[in-house]
Amino acid sequence: MSIVLDKIRRLREGFKLGLGSRYQESVRIPVKGEVFFKMWDGASGRVEMEHAQKNVVTLDAGLLIARLVRDPREPANGINMLALGTGALGPLLSPNPASQEQRRLNNEIFRKPFAEVTFRDPNGAASAIPTRVLDFTTVFGESEAVGPLNEMGLLSTVSNNNTIKNPNPNFAGQGGQPYDPTIDVTQYDILVNALTFSVISKPSTSLLSITWRLSF
């Protein structure tokens, strides 16, 4: 428990320091993330693509942690959905990286709750008890998230209905606006982790599995 409290204390101190300077340089979020992709043909089961990539933990992840520490009942959701989009800026094969300041995807086309959330032991096996490694897995069916995908993010949403979106109006990060710490984030979906990647063209005949692994 003392280790967790120490991490929370350092997170809060870092966030306070960041308010007076550049956020990306001053704020450190004690979480690491990695994303695993797998796409396969729905009819034959043939694997069409497998890929792994590191992600970016956003500044708003710190706000979510602080809210949950203050009151586990607010917000109503922790990390509860994965969003996919087609709006990453830059070249198709090497888009501009996601930013810590990012608060939404540039062009979200689909979001979905997780099919499975699993603790992992040091060997990567599923664990029946809590560990510091957590996998969030989402499977997008043949008719879901069809298109040239190149951005995604873990969300803590206001609504449990994945068709209702409440994006933060502060288009920071890839959107080009400065990060505004005065906005009341309780009114909006929180982008906790963000990632841009070389375009993945998902046809309506394929399924796409994405596992987002967070290590604390």
Secondary structure, 3 states (H helix, E strand, C coil): CHHHHHHHHHHHHHHHHHCCCCHHHHCCCCCEEEEEEEEEECCCCCEEEEEEEECEECHHHHHHHHHHHHCCCCCCCCCCEEEEECCCCCCCCCCCCCCCCCCCCCCEEEEEECCEEEEECCCCCEECCCCCEEEEEEEECCCCCCEEEEEEEEEECCCCCCCCCCCCCCCEHHHCECCCCCCCHHHCCEEEEEEEEEEEEECCCEEEEEEEEEEC
